[in-house]
Amino acid sequence: MMVAKADSHAARINRELSRRIVSGQIAAGERLRQDHIAQEFGVSHVPVREAFRRLESQGLVESEPRRGVRVAAFGFDEIREVAQMRGALEVLALRNAAPHLTASILDEAEEATRAGDRAGDVYGWEAENRKFHRTILTPCGMPRLMRSIDDLHVVSARFLFSGWSAEWEIPTDRDHRAILVALRARNVDLAASILARHVTWMGSKAR
């Protein structure tokens, strides 16, 4: 029971710190003090250290010997790498999910796209964009793969919020709709091709 409780605390701390880092509330290079965070969340240092390990695995923080943990910076090379990884992994997930995509699942994904079009800001749009991708990919039945994709989405959101939030305009996501048309027609190759192009667009902007 103690292990499960510590793990739930770690997950809660991880979610909150991840939100703060991705939104820019905690800036790149800022130090995360274990004692301060333990006090804020009313927990021991054990779940805080576990939360730090999870954040490091997501690429959001980096551990420095004898200096603690700092929020990781990122550059154009990392943006391109994440975009290319997403392209490869999401296509793999889609090809495995395709046989299990029902009309109701595709309808749910289409509604996420419509909700994204109605979003009032980049944060609302990103949430619906992530929902679209998870809806069409989760039926792949590959939980390890989906955890990796989820981590990449978190990092992608950080890039998006830091680089394009000021210039963001309500998009009309033609790629999402084209993917759905292809999936409804059972043209998985076309859907995979559009998805690969769609998820690597951020990498192409990193110059």
C-alpha positions as a Markdown table, in Angstrom:
| # | Residue | x | y | z |
|---|---|---|---|---|
| 1 | Met | 0.0 | 0.0 | 0.0 |
| 2 | Met | 2.9 | 2.4 | 0.9 |
| 3 | Val | 4.5 | 1.8 | -2.6 |
| 4 | Ala | 1.1 | 2.4 | -4.4 |
| 5 | Lys | 0.6 | 5.6 | -2.3 |
| 6 | Ala | 4.1 | 7.0 | -3.1 |
| 7 | Asp | 3.5 | 6.1 | -6.8 |
| 8 | Ser | 0.2 | 8.0 | -6.9 |
| 9 | His | 1.9 | 11.0 | -5.2 |
| 10 | Ala | 4.7 | 10.8 | -7.8 |
| 11 | Ala | 2.2 | 10.7 | -10.7 |
| 12 | Arg | 0.4 | 13.8 | -9.3 |
| 13 | Ile | 3.6 | 15.8 | -8.9 |
| 14 | Asn | 4.8 | 14.7 | -12.3 |
| 15 | Arg | 1.6 | 15.9 | -13.9 |
| 16 | Glu | 1.7 | 19.3 | -12.2 |
| 17 | Leu | 5.3 | 19.9 | -12.9 |
| 18 | Ser | 5.0 | 18.8 | -16.4 |
| 19 | Arg | 2.1 | 21.2 | -16.9 |
| 20 | Arg | 4.1 | 24.1 | -15.5 |
| 21 | Ile | 7.2 | 23.3 | -17.7 |
| 22 | Val | 5.2 | 22.7 | -20.9 |
| 23 | Ser | 3.2 | 25.9 | -20.4 |
| 24 | Gly | 6.4 | 27.9 | -19.7 |
| 25 | Gln | 5.4 | 28.7 | -16.1 |
| 26 | Ile | 8.7 | 27.2 | -15.1 |
| 27 | Ala | 11.4 | 28.4 | -17.5 |
| 28 | Ala | 14.3 | 26.4 | -19.1 |
| 29 | Gly | 17.3 | 26.4 | -16.9 |
| 30 | Glu | 15.3 | 26.9 | -13.7 |
| 31 | Arg | 16.3 | 24.7 | -10.8 |
| 32 | Leu | 13.7 | 22.4 | -9.2 |
| 33 | Arg | 14.4 | 22.1 | -5.5 |
| 34 | Gln | 13.4 | 18.8 | -4.1 |
| 35 | Asp | 12.7 | 20.1 | -0.6 |
| 36 | His | 10.6 | 23.0 | -1.8 |
| 37 | Ile | 8.5 | 20.7 | -4.0 |
| 38 | Ala | 8.1 | 18.1 | -1.2 |
| 39 | Gln | 6.8 | 20.9 | 1.1 |
| 40 | Glu | 4.4 | 22.3 | -1.5 |
| 41 | Phe | 2.8 | 18.9 | -2.1 |
| 42 | Gly | 3.0 | 17.8 | 1.5 |
| 43 | Val | 5.0 | 14.6 | 0.7 |
| 44 | Ser | 8.4 | 13.0 | 1.5 |
| 45 | His | 11.3 | 13.3 | -0.9 |
| 46 | Val | 10.7 | 9.8 | -2.2 |
| 47 | Pro | 7.8 | 10.6 | -4.6 |
| 48 | Val | 9.5 | 13.9 | -5.6 |
| 49 | Arg | 12.6 | 11.9 | -6.7 |
| 50 | Glu | 10.4 | 9.5 | -8.7 |
| 51 | Ala | 8.5 | 12.5 | -10.3 |
| 52 | Phe | 11.9 | 13.9 | -11.3 |
| 53 | Arg | 12.9 | 10.6 | -12.9 |
| 54 | Arg | 9.7 | 10.6 | -14.9 |
| 55 | Leu | 10.3 | 14.2 | -16.0 |
| 56 | Glu | 13.8 | 13.3 | -17.0 |
| 57 | Ser | 12.6 | 10.3 | -19.1 |
| 58 | Gln | 10.2 | 12.7 | -20.9 |
| 59 | Gly | 13.1 | 15.1 | -21.7 |
| 60 | Leu | 11.7 | 17.9 | -19.6 |
| 61 | Val | 14.4 | 18.1 | -17.0 |
| 62 | Glu | 18.0 | 17.1 | -16.7 |
| 63 | Ser | 20.0 | 16.0 | -13.7 |
| 64 | Glu | 23.3 | 17.6 | -12.9 |
| 65 | Pro | 25.8 | 15.9 | -10.6 |
| 66 | Arg | 25.9 | 17.7 | -7.2 |
| 67 | Arg | 23.7 | 20.5 | -8.6 |
| 68 | Gly | 20.3 | 18.9 | -8.6 |
| 69 | Val | 17.7 | 19.0 | -11.3 |
| 70 | Arg | 17.1 | 21.8 | -13.8 |
| 71 | Val | 14.4 | 22.3 | -16.5 |
| 72 | Ala | 15.9 | 21.2 | -19.8 |
| 73 | Ala | 16.5 | 23.7 | -22.6 |
| 74 | Phe | 15.8 | 22.7 | -26.2 |
| 75 | Gly | 17.1 | 23.7 | -29.6 |
| 76 | Phe | 16.2 | 23.2 | -33.3 |
| 77 | Asp | 18.0 | 19.8 | -33.4 |
| 78 | Glu | 15.8 | 18.4 | -30.6 |
| 79 | Ile | 12.6 | 19.8 | -32.3 |
| 80 | Arg | 13.6 | 18.0 | -35.5 |
| 81 | Glu | 14.4 | 14.8 | -33.6 |
| 82 | Val | 11.1 | 14.7 | -31.8 |
| 83 | Ala | 9.2 | 15.4 | -35.0 |
| 84 | Gln | 10.9 | 12.6 | -36.8 |
| 85 | Met | 10.4 | 10.2 | -33.9 |
| 86 | Arg | 6.7 | 11.1 | -33.8 |
| 87 | Gly | 6.4 | 10.5 | -37.5 |
| 88 | Ala | 7.9 | 7.0 | -37.2 |
| 89 | Leu | 6.1 | 5.9 | -34.0 |
| 90 | Glu | 2.7 | 7.3 | -34.8 |
| 91 | Val | 2.7 | 5.6 | -38.3 |
| 92 | Leu | 3.6 | 2.3 | -36.6 |
| 93 | Ala | 0.7 | 2.8 | -34.1 |
| 94 | Leu | -1.7 | 3.7 | -36.8 |
| 95 | Arg | -0.9 | 0.7 | -39.0 |
| 96 | Asn | -1.6 | -1.6 | -36.0 |
| 97 | Ala | -4.7 | 0.4 | -34.9 |
| 98 | Ala | -6.3 | 0.5 | -38.4 |
| 99 | Pro | -8.0 | -2.9 | -38.3 |
| 100 | His | -9.7 | -1.9 | -35.0 |
| 101 | Leu | -10.9 | 1.5 | -36.0 |
| 102 | Thr | -14.7 | 1.5 | -35.9 |
| 103 | Ala | -17.0 | 4.1 | -37.3 |
| 104 | Ser | -17.7 | 5.4 | -33.8 |
| 105 | Ile | -14.0 | 5.8 | -33.0 |
| 106 | Leu | -13.5 | 7.8 | -36.3 |
| 107 | Asp | -16.6 | 9.9 | -35.4 |
| 108 | Glu | -15.0 | 10.6 | -32.0 |
| 109 | Ala | -11.7 | 11.7 | -33.7 |
| 110 | Glu | -13.7 | 13.9 | -36.1 |
| 111 | Glu | -15.4 | 15.6 | -33.2 |
| 112 | Ala | -12.0 | 16.3 | -31.6 |
| 113 | Thr | -11.0 | 18.0 | -34.8 |
| 114 | Arg | -14.2 | 20.1 | -34.8 |
| 115 | Ala | -13.6 | 21.1 | -31.2 |
| 116 | Gly | -10.0 | 22.1 | -32.1 |
| 117 | Asp | -11.4 | 24.4 | -34.8 |
| 118 | Arg | -13.6 | 26.0 | -32.1 |
| 119 | Ala | -10.7 | 26.4 | -29.6 |
| 120 | Gly | -10.2 | 29.9 | -28.2 |
| 121 | Asp | -6.5 | 29.6 | -27.8 |
| 122 | Val | -3.4 | 27.5 | -28.6 |
| 123 | Tyr | -3.8 | 25.5 | -25.3 |
| 124 | Gly | -7.3 | 24.4 | -26.1 |
| 125 | Trp | -6.4 | 23.6 | -29.6 |
| 126 | Glu | -3.4 | 21.5 | -28.5 |
| 127 | Ala | -5.6 | 19.5 | -26.1 |
| 128 | Glu | -8.0 | 18.6 | -28.9 |
| 129 | Asn | -5.2 | 17.9 | -31.3 |
| 130 | Arg | -3.7 | 15.4 | -28.8 |
| 131 | Lys | -7.1 | 13.8 | -28.3 |
| 132 | Phe | -7.5 | 13.3 | -32.1 |
| 133 | His | -4.1 | 11.5 | -32.2 |
| 134 | Arg | -4.8 | 9.4 | -29.2 |
| 135 | Thr | -8.3 | 8.4 | -30.5 |
| 136 | Ile | -7.0 | 7.0 | -33.7 |
| 137 | Leu | -3.8 | 5.5 | -32.3 |
| 138 | Thr | -4.8 | 3.9 | -29.0 |
| 139 | Pro | -6.6 | 0.9 | -30.6 |
| 140 | Cys | -3.2 | -0.3 | -31.7 |
| 141 | Gly | -3.1 | -2.2 | -28.4 |
| 142 | Met | 0.6 | -1.4 | -27.8 |
| 143 | Pro | 0.8 | 0.3 | -24.4 |
| 144 | Arg | 4.6 | 0.8 | -24.4 |
| 145 | Leu | 4.4 | 2.4 | -27.8 |
| 146 | Met | 1.6 | 4.7 | -26.7 |
| 147 | Arg | 3.5 | 5.8 | -23.6 |
| 148 | Ser | 6.4 | 6.8 | -25.8 |
| 149 | Ile | 4.1 | 8.7 | -28.1 |
| 150 | Asp | 2.5 | 10.4 | -25.1 |
| 151 | Asp | 5.9 | 11.6 | -23.9 |
| 152 | Leu | 6.7 | 13.0 | -27.4 |
| 153 | His | 3.4 | 14.8 | -27.5 |
| 154 | Val | 4.2 | 16.5 | -24.2 |
| 155 | Val | 7.6 | 17.7 | -25.6 |
| 156 | Ser | 5.9 | 18.8 | -28.8 |
| 157 | Ala | 3.4 | 20.9 | -26.8 |
| 158 | Arg | 6.2 | 22.6 | -25.1 |
| 159 | Phe | 7.8 | 23.6 | -28.4 |
| 160 | Leu | 4.4 | 24.7 | -29.7 |
| 161 | Phe | 3.6 | 26.9 | -26.7 |
| 162 | Ser | 7.1 | 28.5 | -26.6 |
| 163 | Gly | 7.5 | 29.1 | -30.3 |
| 164 | Trp | 4.1 | 29.7 | -31.8 |
| 165 | Ser | 1.6 | 30.7 | -29.1 |
| 166 | Ala | 2.0 | 34.4 | -29.8 |
| 167 | Glu | 1.4 | 33.9 | -33.6 |
| 168 | Trp | -1.3 | 31.2 | -33.2 |
| 169 | Glu | -4.5 | 31.5 | -35.2 |
| 170 | Ile | -7.4 | 29.2 | -35.2 |
| 171 | Pro | -6.5 | 26.5 | -37.8 |
| 172 | Thr | -8.6 | 24.4 | -40.0 |
| 173 | Asp | -7.0 | 21.0 | -39.8 |
| 174 | Arg | -7.2 | 19.6 | -43.3 |
| 175 | Asp | -4.7 | 16.9 | -42.5 |
| 176 | His | -6.9 | 15.5 | -39.7 |
| 177 | Arg | -9.9 | 15.4 | -42.1 |
| 178 | Ala | -7.8 | 13.8 | -44.9 |
| 179 | Ile | -6.6 | 11.1 | -42.5 |
| 180 | Leu | -10.2 | 10.3 | -41.5 |
| 181 | Val | -11.4 | 10.2 | -45.1 |
| 182 | Ala | -8.6 | 7.7 | -45.9 |
| 183 | Leu | -9.3 | 5.6 | -42.8 |
| 184 | Arg | -13.0 | 5.4 | -43.6 |
| 185 | Ala | -12.1 | 4.3 | -47.1 |
| 186 | Arg | -9.7 | 1.7 | -45.6 |
| 187 | Asn | -6.8 | 3.2 | -47.4 |
| 188 | Val | -4.3 | 2.8 | -44.6 |
| 189 | Asp | -1.2 | 3.6 | -46.7 |
| 190 | Leu | -2.6 | 7.0 | -47.6 |
| 191 | Ala | -3.7 | 7.7 | -44.0 |
| 192 | Ala | -0.2 | 6.8 | -42.8 |
| 193 | Ser | 1.5 | 9.0 | -45.4 |
| 194 | Ile | -0.6 | 12.0 | -44.5 |
| 195 | Leu | 0.0 | 11.4 | -40.8 |
| 196 | Ala | 3.8 | 11.2 | -41.2 |
| 197 | Arg | 3.8 | 14.5 | -43.1 |
| 198 | His | 1.4 | 16.0 | -40.5 |
| 199 | Val | 3.4 | 15.2 | -37.4 |
| 200 | Thr | 6.7 | 16.3 | -38.9 |
| 201 | Trp | 5.7 | 19.8 | -39.8 |
| 202 | Met | 7.2 | 21.3 | -36.6 |
| 203 | Gly | 10.5 | 19.8 | -37.4 |
| 204 | Ser | 10.5 | 21.4 | -40.9 |
| 205 | Lys | 10.0 | 24.8 | -39.2 |
| 206 | Ala | 13.1 | 24.4 | -37.0 |
| 207 | Arg | 15.8 | 26.1 | -39.0 |
